[in-house]
């Protein structure tokens, strides 16, 4: 049975010393805003799993034949779930109540930032060790140049990214085979650029990743333009900027999707604060 980590009963993150002594583990993370940590201790000798929680950047543990999974706790959309019987701990987000207007993948919330590491206690000699945490969620900016000679586009306040991993295993760092779509807010500048930012667990190798722009036209209809960004994501697995060009006339001529008439709106459709 999969359960949320929030159901765990956390205890004071200081374990009693035994004949093996103690090890002080200090957390190193490049994001200074992160101050709350989970420490999951996996005993290799008896299959026990202990749960610790701290708002400090360190924990003192008894030395044992065990591994430690460390990850931050100051997340809202990112959900850490587990199958402790099989030593699986993974991060994901919830499916949204909305339906994506194009494509077949379910629409999930974007994750907020998550950092983690898994380390073996026996790998460290002495009385202290530093755990260097790495990001498991990555940020991408988009910058799409729109070529619109007929001035047909009024705005673009929303886009979708399809093909990103639904989850990531925090022990092995493997991304899921299951992929999802996520919506994110965009702006349309006077020089006809669509810009925005999305967060993701990343993409599994070999998966197709697309960016879908929801273009609102001057006549009140909306059309969806799909761009293949697989190569750019594969070349920038840790985040970065995705750039592309869209010719509106060609895109609409090639599109098999019907345009949808919508009522004008003044507010941006923002699904998650970044």
FIZA-312690 format. One line per field, with one value per residue (C-alpha): residue number from 0; residue in one letter; x, y, z. Coordinates in nm, 4 decimals. Last residue first. Example, Ala and Ser with C-alpha at 12.3 -4.5 7.8 and 13.67 -1.06 7.14 Angstrom:
seq	1 0
type	s a
east	1.3670 1.2300
north	-0.1060 -0.4500
up	0.7140 0.7800
% end
This chain:
seq	273 272 271 270 269 268 267 266 265 264 263 262 261 260 259 258 257 256 255 254 253 252 251 250 249 248 247 246 245 244 243 242 241 240 239 238 237 236 235 234 233 232 231 230 229 228 227 226 225 224 223 222 221 220 219 218 217 216 215 214 213 212 211 210 209 208 207 206 205 204 203 202 201 200 199 198 197 196 195 194 193 192 191 190 189 188 187 186 185 184 183 182 181 180 179 178 177 176 175 174 173 172 171 170 169 168 167 166 165 164 163 162 161 160 159 158 157 156 155 154 153 152 151 150 149 148 147 146 145 144 143 142 141 140 139 138 137 136 135 134 133 132 131 130 129 128 127 126 125 124 123 122 121 120 119 118 117 116 115 114 113 112 111 110 109 108 107 106 105 104 103 102 101 100 99 98 97 96 95 94 93 92 91 90 89 88 87 86 85 84 83 82 81 80 79 78 77 76 75 74 73 72 71 70 69 68 67 66 65 64 63 62 61 60 59 58 57 56 55 54 53 52 51 50 49 48 47 46 45 44 43 42 41 40 39 38 37 36 35 34 33 32 31 30 29 28 27 26 25 24 23 22 21 20 19 18 17 16 15 14 13 12 11 10 9 8 7 6 5 4 3 2 1 0
type	x x x x x x x x x x x x x x x x x x x x x x x x x x x x x x x x x x x x x x x x x x x x x x x x x x x x x x x x x x x x x x x x x x x x x x x x x x x x x x x x x x x x x x x x x x x x x x x x x x x x x x x x x x x x x x x x x x x x x x x x x x x x x x x x x x x x x x x x x x x x x x x x x x x x x x x x x x x x x x x x x x x x x x x x x x x x x x x x x x x x x x x x x x x x x x x x x x x x x x x x x x x x x x x x x x x x x x x x x x x x x x x x x x x x x x x x x x x x x x x x x x x x x x x x x x x x x x x x x x x x x x x x x x x x x x x x x x
east	0.7245 0.3624 0.1311 -0.1572 -0.1665 -0.4345 -0.3637 -0.6406 -0.8045 -1.0380 -1.1876 -1.4597 -1.3498 -1.4075 -1.2145 -1.0031 -1.0376 -0.7247 -0.5679 -0.3006 -0.0870 -0.2580 -0.2665 0.1042 0.1920 -0.0026 0.1285 0.4957 0.6368 0.9995 1.1821 1.3834 1.3920 1.5988 1.7653 1.6991 1.9112 1.8529 1.9615 2.0550 1.7656 1.5267 1.6451 1.6157 1.2633 1.1247 0.8668 0.6331 0.2517 0.0331 -0.3144 -0.5782 -0.8130 -1.0984 -1.1895 -1.1372 -0.8023 -0.6609 -0.5793 -0.2828 -0.2640 0.0940 0.1720 0.5269 0.6279 0.8464 0.8905 1.0401 1.3684 1.5407 1.2988 1.2163 1.2608 1.0970 0.9405 0.9111 0.7722 0.8574 0.7095 0.7745 0.5844 0.7567 0.5743 0.7688 0.4792 0.5186 0.2925 0.3035 0.2891 0.1383 0.1964 0.0063 0.1497 0.1218 0.2139 0.4518 0.4647 0.8043 0.9079 1.2392 1.5204 1.6919 1.7731 1.6705 1.4483 1.2525 1.1153 0.7548 0.5184 0.8072 0.7639 0.5963 0.3734 0.4386 0.1386 0.0985 -0.1094 -0.1444 -0.0910 -0.2237 -0.4025 -0.2579 -0.3793 -0.1405 -0.1233 0.2568 0.2601 0.6028 0.5985 0.9337 0.9088 1.1152 1.0592 1.2204 1.2879 1.3220 1.4269 1.2992 1.5176 1.7837 2.1011 2.1858 2.5440 2.5516 2.8518 3.0034 3.1077 3.2616 3.5345 3.4965 3.2176 3.1137 2.9622 2.6760 2.5563 2.4108 2.0900 2.0436 1.7587 1.6389 1.2850 1.1592 0.7906 0.6197 0.3905 0.0346 -0.0779 -0.2816 -0.3344 -0.1804 -0.3939 -0.3264 -0.5382 -0.7720 -0.6071 -0.8744 -0.8820 -0.9311 -0.5524 -0.3563 -0.1415 0.2360 0.5206 0.8202 0.9303 1.0373 1.0754 1.2268 1.0062 0.8068 0.8612 0.6358 0.6543 0.5149 0.6700 0.4224 0.5428 0.2667 0.3361 0.7018 0.9102 1.0075 1.3512 1.5068 1.7510 1.7644 2.0143 2.1593 2.2406 2.4998 2.5148 2.6727 2.4319 2.2972 2.3473 2.1494 2.2343 2.0929 1.8381 1.4615 1.4670 1.2709 1.3640 1.2108 1.3470 1.3282 1.4090 1.5225 1.7231 2.0859 2.0607 1.8899 1.7206 1.7273 1.4864 1.5920 1.3378 1.4509 1.3214 1.5468 1.5305 1.5492 1.9277 1.9030 2.2540 2.2111 2.4618 2.3192 2.5418 2.5543 2.6994 2.8020 2.7898 2.9806 2.9879 2.9556 2.6149 2.5175 2.1588 1.9951 1.9402 1.6764 1.3976 1.1130 0.8832 0.5615 0.5008 0.1662 0.3177 0.5196 0.2073 0.1173 0.1370 0.0000
north	2.8950 2.9563 2.6914 2.6621 3.0190 3.0985 3.4647 3.7159 3.9454 3.7064 3.7012 3.4392 3.1382 2.9969 2.6754 2.6090 2.2590 2.0498 1.8973 2.1677 2.2002 2.5159 2.6639 2.6038 2.7401 3.0626 3.1060 3.0505 2.9344 2.9534 2.7725 2.8181 2.6063 2.7556 2.5606 2.2647 1.9764 1.7459 2.0088 1.8205 1.5750 1.8674 2.0409 1.7219 1.6453 1.9951 1.8951 2.1940 2.1725 2.4707 2.4920 2.7300 2.9600 3.1626 3.5204 3.6698 3.8199 3.4775 3.3224 3.0872 2.7926 2.6760 2.3054 2.2032 1.8482 1.5799 1.2422 0.9782 0.8088 0.8909 0.9611 1.3283 1.5568 1.5811 1.9008 2.2746 2.5184 2.8717 3.1210 3.3263 3.3622 3.6217 3.8495 4.1772 4.3141 4.0262 3.7252 3.5884 3.2315 3.0372 2.6647 2.3456 1.9991 1.6795 1.3344 1.0448 0.6963 0.5289 0.6822 0.8546 0.6695 0.8596 0.5229 0.6224 0.9214 0.7401 1.0055 1.0637 1.1441 1.1858 1.4561 1.3766 1.6797 2.0471 2.2777 2.6476 2.9363 3.3118 3.3468 3.6677 3.8365 3.6282 3.6967 3.9788 3.8683 3.8482 3.6388 3.4879 3.3869 3.3525 3.0994 3.1551 2.8840 2.8660 2.5294 2.4510 2.1120 1.8936 1.6205 1.8713 1.7312 1.7079 1.6902 1.4933 1.5938 1.3475 1.3444 1.1193 0.9500 0.7214 0.7466 0.4757 0.2721 0.5197 0.4576 0.7574 0.8551 1.2162 1.4627 1.8018 1.9022 2.2227 2.2565 2.0033 2.1021 1.9833 1.6935 1.6763 1.3246 1.2457 1.2164 1.5392 1.8518 2.0471 1.9041 1.8248 1.9988 1.8368 1.8172 1.4951 1.5119 1.5410 1.2875 1.1979 0.8429 0.6227 0.2505 0.0108 -0.2806 -0.3076 0.0686 0.1518 0.5269 0.8640 1.2108 1.4633 1.7781 2.0396 2.2080 2.1525 2.2577 1.9043 1.8507 1.5124 1.2758 0.8976 0.7300 0.3814 0.1333 -0.0938 0.0951 0.3988 0.5735 0.8894 1.2635 1.4869 1.8070 2.1086 2.1900 2.1841 1.8131 1.4979 1.1370 0.8144 0.4672 0.1715 -0.1794 -0.4387 -0.6232 -0.5885 -0.3407 -0.0788 0.1933 0.5315 0.7943 1.1524 1.4201 1.7807 2.1337 2.4338 2.4933 2.8622 2.8403 2.6392 2.5095 2.2196 2.0722 1.8624 1.7678 1.4068 1.3502 0.9879 0.8072 0.5339 0.1645 0.0590 0.2278 0.5927 0.7001 0.8562 1.2299 1.3435 1.3796 1.1689 1.1646 0.9690 0.9011 0.9900 1.2945 1.0512 0.9663 0.6032 0.3388 0.0000
up	-0.9383 -0.8480 -0.9766 -1.2231 -1.3549 -1.6128 -1.6802 -1.6253 -1.8829 -2.0552 -2.4045 -2.4580 -2.6546 -3.0015 -3.0565 -3.3639 -3.4986 -3.4795 -3.7901 -3.8011 -4.1118 -4.2401 -3.8889 -3.8395 -4.1815 -4.1245 -3.7700 -3.8470 -3.5147 -3.4077 -3.1281 -2.8109 -2.4951 -2.2142 -1.9346 -1.7092 -1.5815 -1.8795 -2.1315 -2.4515 -2.4105 -2.3500 -2.6676 -2.8714 -2.7500 -2.8164 -3.0806 -3.1220 -3.1235 -3.2139 -3.0639 -3.2013 -3.0158 -3.1615 -3.0690 -3.4158 -3.3107 -3.2309 -2.8936 -2.9336 -2.6931 -2.7439 -2.7128 -2.6212 -2.7088 -2.5526 -2.7205 -2.4909 -2.5837 -2.2575 -1.9744 -1.9353 -1.6386 -1.2970 -1.4264 -1.3795 -1.6364 -1.7399 -1.9848 -2.2946 -2.6222 -2.8398 -3.0784 -3.0367 -2.8328 -2.5912 -2.5443 -2.1898 -2.0656 -1.7759 -1.7390 -1.8095 -1.7494 -1.9535 -1.8302 -1.8880 -1.7400 -1.7878 -1.4583 -1.3988 -1.2226 -0.9409 -0.7715 -0.4179 -0.4972 -0.7695 -1.0067 -1.1118 -1.4005 -1.6426 -1.9074 -2.2398 -2.2867 -2.2070 -2.2204 -2.2901 -2.1584 -2.1910 -2.5659 -2.7140 -3.0065 -3.2890 -3.6455 -3.7309 -4.0963 -4.0908 -3.7729 -3.7149 -3.3479 -3.1697 -2.8886 -2.5734 -2.3161 -1.9745 -1.8130 -1.4432 -1.3039 -1.0210 -0.8685 -0.7628 -0.6023 -0.2331 -0.1082 0.2175 0.4277 0.6729 1.0366 1.3033 1.1052 0.8072 0.5511 0.3051 0.5880 0.6229 0.2672 0.0849 -0.0970 -0.2046 -0.2425 -0.3588 -0.4572 -0.6143 -0.6950 -0.9174 -1.2065 -1.1621 -1.3789 -1.7023 -1.8317 -2.1728 -2.4850 -2.6731 -2.7114 -2.4813 -2.1665 -1.9132 -1.5776 -1.2374 -1.2010 -1.1415 -0.8318 -0.8211 -0.8019 -0.5904 -0.5187 -0.2309 -0.3005 -0.0499 -0.1587 0.1640 0.2037 -0.0875 -0.0629 -0.1591 -0.1762 -0.3187 -0.4953 -0.5119 -0.1784 -0.0938 0.2065 0.3147 0.1654 0.0919 0.2597 0.2063 0.4377 0.3918 0.6635 0.8213 1.1470 1.3105 1.5426 1.3903 1.4458 1.2062 1.0265 0.8444 1.1112 1.0619 1.1341 1.0712 1.1286 1.0025 1.0726 0.8312 0.9524 0.6976 0.9643 0.8567 0.5670 0.7829 0.5736 0.7525 0.6163 0.6942 0.6009 0.5959 0.6523 0.5852 0.2079 0.1166 0.0852 -0.2361 -0.3116 -0.0716 0.1745 0.4579 0.7510 0.8710 1.2185 1.2603 1.5921 1.7735 1.6840 2.0480 2.0584 2.0433 2.0914 1.7859 1.7381 1.4879 1.7471 1.6196 1.3189 1.2992 0.9302 0.7709 0.5971 0.3880 0.1950 0.1729 -0.0984 0.0000
% end
